[in-house]
């Protein structure tokens, strides 16, 4: 926490990032309340909104073009922040959906699964149910990494996408 807090305090008061970070944190925290009635499906919807808000802030603050579609915005912001967009190997259901041609990578997963929940017309061949939990986990991971990067943090962290023992950490991408 000591390595993140100074950058976090700074970014919260930054005119270009403060409102986006504040909104994203609000939605991130609400999306983690699955046991209090939100559910992971609603959590994914909130997480994707938080990601899109953060991506837009990253792109506009750095004078980068803002793509029209949400997945493209996320992908562009990830590229700028050097965040991997490939689907992690532990997210087997999402990787299966990619092999079926439904997903192109991580940003696609967060957006397309959310779209399957919100819009009534099915677009994906894969069943949505098995993808929701992993899509939510991935979206949460993206929010965490976005925030850590925006705070200027580059140390070790606990990766929620890799099953590990308590206390096992790895270098932030």
Helices and strands as residue ranges (DSSP letters): H 2-12, H 18-31, G 34-36, H 39-61, H 70-81, H 92-99, H 106-118, H 129-150, E 156-157, E 170-171
